[in-house]
Amino acid sequence: MIFITLSHRVNWRKLKIPTMTDTNIELDQYPQVSNRGVIQIVPTQLFADWFSYIRDDGVNYTLNNLEPISFLIHDFDTRIEFNDWLESNFKLLFDIRLSYSCTDKNQWPENRTFPVFLSWFNIYHSDMILDLVTNPIQVI
């Protein structure tokens, strides 16, 4: 499974993304990243409700207003290894997502357990990452 995340502000009619048939490129020409996986945490309605409450700006935030966050992580041999890693590292992912939404930790939910994390976010994981861009990844 490969994830592409684009902002909701994208004008889809003007966006021109070449397809494999447009460019006549074989799939095996895209480099596969072999030492990373990707995890994407996608807000659920529970997160959207909390976000609307703490923002208190009159906007009712919906799932369409909230961007998922993707993380490059280790690649895993089994789903069990990934699940163990997730259970051991969910707090870091939770805290990073909350800090991007609200810097005042007093506004964060006190009960940040693994079950709460799973109820606030849908989790998607893949070890299959293909790099479709020819220029190097830029780290900021």
C-alpha positions as a printed NumPy array, in Angstrom:
array([[  0.   ,   0.   ,   0.   ],
       [  1.421,   3.405,  -0.987],
       [  0.111,   6.643,   0.453],
       [ -0.033,   9.995,  -1.266],
       [ -1.078,  12.903,   0.909],
       [ -1.968,  16.17 ,  -0.744],
       [ -3.426,  19.205,   0.939],
       [ -7.154,  19.777,   0.561],
       [ -6.22 ,  23.101,  -1.092],
       [ -5.009,  21.362,  -4.259],
       [ -6.895,  22.287,  -7.42 ],
       [ -7.29 ,  18.78 ,  -8.849],
       [ -8.246,  20.02 , -12.327],
       [ -4.97 ,  21.935, -12.703],
       [ -2.778,  19.241, -11.139],
       [ -0.88 ,  17.386, -13.847],
       [  0.765,  14.211, -12.609],
       [  2.215,  12.009, -15.333],
       [  1.055,   8.431, -15.231],
       [  3.191,   5.428, -16.117],
       [  1.375,   5.201, -19.443],
       [  2.091,   8.888, -20.148],
       [  5.823,   8.5  , -19.574],
       [  6.402,   4.9  , -20.738],
       [  8.394,   4.081, -17.616],
       [  8.576,   0.523, -16.351],
       [  7.628,  -0.07 , -12.73 ],
       [ 11.004,  -1.608, -11.897],
       [ 12.682,   1.707, -12.774],
       [ 11.31 ,   3.322,  -9.634],
       [ 13.741,   2.77 ,  -6.766],
       [ 12.314,   0.915,  -3.813],
       [ 13.397,   2.143,  -0.403],
       [ 14.649,  -1.004,   1.286],
       [ 15.423,   0.081,   4.839],
       [ 12.311,   2.046,   5.774],
       [  8.618,   1.629,   6.236],
       [  5.977,   4.316,   6.455],
       [  3.27 ,   4.817,   9.027],
       [  0.493,   7.305,   8.504],
       [ -1.699,   8.485,  11.349],
       [ -5.002,   9.845,  10.128],
       [ -7.254,  11.776,  12.525],
       [-10.657,  10.343,  13.392],
       [-13.716,  12.325,  14.428],
       [-12.636,  12.133,  18.09 ],
       [ -9.446,  14.042,  17.241],
       [-11.408,  16.526,  15.097],
       [-13.815,  17.182,  17.993],
       [-10.925,  17.812,  20.406],
       [ -9.178,  20.043,  17.878],
       [-12.342,  22.107,  17.319],
       [-12.762,  22.468,  21.08 ],
       [ -9.211,  23.625,  21.846],
       [ -9.019,  25.988,  18.851],
       [-12.187,  27.811,  19.969],
       [-12.092,  29.94 ,  16.798],
       [-15.648,  29.318,  15.659],
       [-14.588,  26.795,  13.026],
       [-16.005,  23.304,  13.263],
       [-13.039,  21.24 ,  12.062],
       [-13.881,  18.097,  10.14 ],
       [-11.823,  15.218,   8.865],
       [-11.531,  17.076,   5.552],
       [ -9.774,  19.985,   7.331],
       [ -7.165,  17.873,   9.103],
       [ -4.013,  16.525,   7.467],
       [ -2.657,  13.09 ,   8.294],
       [  1.   ,  12.838,   9.274],
       [  3.327,  10.233,   7.783],
       [  6.49 ,   8.951,   9.428],
       [  9.345,   6.979,   7.946],
       [ 10.114,   4.142,  10.341],
       [ 11.994,   0.834,  10.417],
       [ 10.915,  -1.844,   8.015],
       [  9.538,  -4.963,   9.676],
       [  9.565,  -8.605,   8.681],
       [  6.134,  -9.332,  10.151],
       [  2.941,  -7.564,  11.093],
       [  3.488,  -8.746,  14.675],
       [  6.83 ,  -6.894,  14.799],
       [  5.123,  -3.726,  13.547],
       [  2.291,  -4.046,  16.064],
       [  4.818,  -4.506,  18.896],
       [  6.741,  -1.447,  17.685],
       [  3.544,   0.598,  17.465],
       [  2.485,  -0.34 ,  20.971],
       [  5.944,   0.635,  22.277],
       [  6.109,   3.921,  20.328],
       [  2.536,   5.203,  20.139],
       [  3.179,   7.842,  22.819],
       [  5.864,   9.508,  20.697],
       [  3.559,   9.525,  17.653],
       [  0.649,  10.793,  19.758],
       [  2.749,  13.572,  21.31 ],
       [  4.159,  14.681,  17.957],
       [  0.666,  14.863,  16.43 ],
       [ -0.701,  16.764,  19.402],
       [  2.221,  19.203,  19.404],
       [  1.559,  20.052,  15.753],
       [ -2.025,  20.854,  16.731],
       [ -1.57 ,  22.556,  20.099],
       [  1.648,  23.668,  21.789],
       [ -0.074,  24.111,  25.177],
       [  0.336,  20.673,  26.765],
       [ -2.27 ,  21.613,  29.382],
       [ -4.854,  21.339,  26.588],
       [ -3.751,  17.827,  25.673],
       [ -5.874,  14.917,  26.866],
       [ -4.544,  13.47 ,  30.121],
       [ -5.444,   9.9  ,  29.247],
       [ -3.093,   9.216,  26.328],
       [ -3.152,   5.43 ,  26.37 ],
       [ -2.74 ,   3.038,  23.473],
       [ -6.519,   2.419,  23.175],
       [ -7.137,   6.193,  23.132],
       [ -4.465,   6.621,  20.442],
       [ -6.162,   3.95 ,  18.318],
       [ -9.528,   5.654,  18.759],
       [ -8.177,   9.099,  17.802],
       [ -6.271,   7.933,  14.71 ],
       [ -6.562,   5.411,  11.93 ],
       [ -3.166,   3.784,  11.437],
       [ -1.826,   2.775,   8.04 ],
       [  1.498,   1.018,   7.561],
       [  3.524,  -0.188,   4.611],
       [  7.034,  -1.465,   4.033],
       [  6.636,  -0.969,   0.277],
       [  7.912,   2.519,  -0.529],
       [  8.694,   3.512,  -4.101],
       [ 10.438,   6.803,  -4.793],
       [  8.732,   8.384,  -7.815],
       [ 10.857,  11.537,  -7.695],
       [ 14.301,  11.723,  -9.243],
       [ 15.769,  14.473,  -7.051],
       [ 17.052,  13.498,  -3.568],
       [ 14.897,  13.661,  -0.445],
       [ 15.426,  16.951,   1.361],
       [ 15.524,  16.869,   5.149],
       [ 14.757,  20.136,   6.942]])
